[in-house]
Amino acid sequence: MDRPRMFQNGRPESVCLLILVKNEADIIGHNIEFHLRSGVDFVIAMDNGSEDGTVEILEKFQEMGVLKLIHEPAQDYSQAEWMTRLLQEACGRPNADWLILGDADEFWCPRRGDLKESIGLERRSVLFCPSRTMMPHHVDPAVALTEDPEGFGQIRQYEDLERPGNEYLENLADLREELNVDWIFMKPYAKVMARATMLGTIEQGNHKVGGGRFWQRGPAHHIEIHHYPIRSYRQFEAKVVQGGQAYERNPLLPKSMGWHWRRWYRLYQDGQLRDEYLRQVVCGGAALDSLRKSGRISPQEEHFRGE
């Protein structure tokens, strides 16, 4: 059967953010407020046993009528299964139109107008949105391990590893050490947003989806993600411990899945995680100026500012 000609989506009626969270109190409120300002109409959030105040923040948005909170107590990080449950919940809502498969540390940024206007300019119904990693900046190197970053710079140029077939390599962590490529500078995979009717299942990591007819899938040109995976050292260590332990508890996931969290957890166990954090951040004004002049990062963005 011939593929139909490309179309332009037009402004969607509604946009829903699906998000899985655990212990993200420092950023989740900023995230939801940003997306509600940017064109998201409703949020469906699943909390995976948070103990840091995340639940209380989500409950406030639920009281406002803009969020539905679902609790998932299991601790084996079955992200694909859980996100697919959120998808089914979203599709059961009236007027479900476009869905964003997000994370607490991702800010989906329209390049023109709001998210609805940017979606309307796209010509596909399954969009793979490029992600830009935000690099933490500590003005004083002496407090980098004890205080929150002063700001973030958007990485513009990547030192990337070759990935045959765009698949993770079993020995990627070893290659990273051999080639001396800091994770913060590696090119992240695109994330997915789509018409609700085009989705059936969501794969681990929110990078791929199944179900529907995908001849209308492709890269987004009017939306990009600003990603804040590493913030303060306290946040980084807590995330590494919970992520590393969760991956260890799920024997069904391949070892290449979540390789960076597994590697960082081993560094934590060996007492080397502090040094690893310092390799992922920029400390001092001179270092920041040097990265900007080289074109590696842009000036800091303001979507998220730590408390």
N, C-alpha and C positions, 0 to 999 in steps of 0.2 A: 504494500500500500504506500502511495506517495505521501511524503510528509507535507502537511499544510504550510503555507507561507507564514513567515514570522508575523506576529501581531504585536501591538502595543497594549499593555495591560489596562491602561486607564486607571484613574484613582480608585483604590479599593474602598469598599464600604467599611471594613473593620480590619484591625491588625491586633493580633494576640501574641503576647510573649510567653513562651514556655520556658521554665527555668528550674533547675535542680540545684539546691544549695545545702551547704553544711558549714556552720561556723564562719559566716561571712559578714559579721556585724559591722565591720569597718567600711564596707563598700555597698552592701545590698540596698540600703536606703537611697544612696546616691544613684545607683543603677536604675531602680524603679522610677524615681522622680524624673531622671533624664529621659527615659523612654516614654513616660506619660506625656512629658512636654513635647516629645519629638514625633508624636502621632500614634503611639500604641494606645488602644482603647481598654485592654484588659490583660491581666497577668494571671497565669496559672502556675503556682509555685509548689514544688515538693520539697519539704524539709527532711533531711536525712539524719535526724537526731542531733541537731545543734544544741550547744550548751553555753553559748557566749552572748545571748541576747538576740540572735537572728530571728528566732520565732516571734519574739515580742514585736520586732520591727514589722515582720510580715503580717502579724495580726492587726496592727494599726491600719495598714493598707486594706486589709480585708474588711475592717469596720467602715472604711470609707466607700466600700462597694466597688473597688477597682481591682480586686485580687481574690482568688480562691486559693486557700492553703490546704495542701494534702500532706499527710505525715507518712513517712516510710521509715520504719525502725531498723530494717535489715542493714548489715554492715559489710556487705560484700561488693559494693559498688557495681551493681548490675545496671549501669547507666542506660544501656540500650533498651532494656525491658522497662525501666522506669519512665524514660522519656516517651516511649511508645504509649504508656498508660496516660501520660499527660496529653499526648496527641489525641487519643480517643476521647478524653474528657473535653478537649477543645472542640472537636468535631461534633460533640453532642450539644454544643451551645447554639442558640439561634444566631443567624447571620455570620457564622464562622467563615472567614474569608482568607486572609493571609496569616501565616504562622511564622514566628521567629523562634528558632531553636537556640536559645541563648544560655550563657553562663553568667554567674554573678559578677565576674571580672571583665565582662565584654560590654562595650558600649557601641551599639549599632548606629552609625552616623550617616544621615542623609547628606549627599553632596549638593543637593538642590532642594530648597524648601524643607518640608518635613518628610518623614518616612513614607507617608502615603503618596506624596507628589513624586518622590524618587522611585517608588515601586511602579507608579503609573507610567514612568518613562522607560521602564525595562520591557524587553521583548520576549521574555521567557517566563514560564510559570513555576519553575524550580530554579532558584538563584544560588550560586556559590559565591559568597561574599568574601573578598580579600580581607585579611587581618593584618593589622600593624601593631607590633609589640611596643609597649610604652616602657621606657627604661627609667628606673628610679634615680633621682639625683639627690645626693647628700652634700650640703654645702661644707660641712665640717666632717672630714674623714674620721675624726676621733669618736664621733657619736653615731657612726653609721650602723652599728650593731645594737644600739640602745634606743634610738629615736626614729620617728617616722621620717620618710623622705620629704624634702622641701618641695619637690616638683617632679615632673616626668617629661622626658623628651621622646618624641615619636621617631622610631628607627626607620630610616629611609633606604638604607643600603644593607644588603644581607651578605653574610658569609654562609653559604648554604652547602650542605652535603648532597652529592648526587644520590638520588633514590630511584633505581631502575623500576620502571612501571609505577612510579609514584607510590610505592608501598614502603612501609617501615622495614628496615633491615633488622634481622635478629641480633646482629653485633653492632648496632648503631652507637650504643654507648661507648664501646671500645674504640670505634672509629673516631668518635668525637674527641676522645683523649689523644689519639694518635695524631689527629689533624689540628688539635688545639683550637677548636671552634667553640666559643662560649655559647651556651644554649640561647641566651638572650638575643643573639644576632642571627639565629637560624630562622629561615623563612617558615612561618606557620602555615598549616593547611587552611584552606578556605572553610567556612562554615555555611550552613544551609538555612535558607528561608524559602517558603513556598506557599502556593495556594493550598488550602486545607484539603481540597478534593484530589490533589496530586500525591498525597502522602499515605502510606500504609504502615510502614515501620521506620524506626530511626536506629541507625547503627551507633556503636560505641564511639563517643567523642563528638557526635553531632556533625560529622564530616560527610556522611552519606545517608541516603534514605532509600527505602524500597516501597514498591507498590505504585499503582497508577501507570500512566503512559508518559515516559520521560523524554520523548523527542523534543520537548520544549525546555529542556534544562540547559544551563550554561552559566558563564561568569556574569556577575552583576557589574554594571558600569557606573551606577549612581549611588551605591551604598558601600561603605567600608566599615570594618570593625576596629575599634581601638581597644586593645587588650592589655589589661593590667595584672598579669599573673603573679608578679613579684612586687611586693610593696615593702613593708617593714620587715626586719629580720624576724621579729616575733611572729608575724603572720606567715612568713615563708617557712619557718621551722614547724609551726603547727600544721600547715598545709601538707608539708612533706611527710610528717609522721602519720597523719590520718590517711593520706593518699597511699603511701607505701604499705601501710598495714592493710588497707582495704583491698589493694591488688593482691597481696599475699593470701588473703582469705578467699579469693575467688579463683579456684584452679581451672575454671573453664575458659578464662581469658588467656590468649597467647602471651608469651613472655615479651614479645615485641610491642604489645599494647601497653601504653603508659610507661614506656621504657625510661623516660626522664624522671618520673616519680619514683620508679624502682631504684634507679641509680642514685638519686638524691637520698633516698631512704638508707641505702647502704653507706653513703658518706656520713649521714647522721649517726648511724650505728658505730662508725669508725672515728667519730669526733672531728670530722672534716667539713661539716656543713657551713660553718661560719666563713671559712675561706672561700667556699663555693659561692656564697651569697655576695661576697665582696667582688667576685669576678663578674657578677651579673648587674652591678650598679656602677654609676659614675660618681666619684667623690671629688669635691673641690671645684672651684670656679675655673681653674686653668684646664682641667680635664674636660669639663663641659664645653668650654670655648673651642678646644681642639677638635672635639667630635663634631661640633656644629660647622666649623670651618672646613672640615674634611667632607661634609655632606652626609655623614653617617646618620645624624639625627637632626630633627627640626626643633624649634623652640617648644617649650613645654605646652601641653594641652590642659584644658581646665575642666574636662568632663568629670574627673574625680580628683578631689583633694582630701587627703587623710585628715582625721580629726586632730 
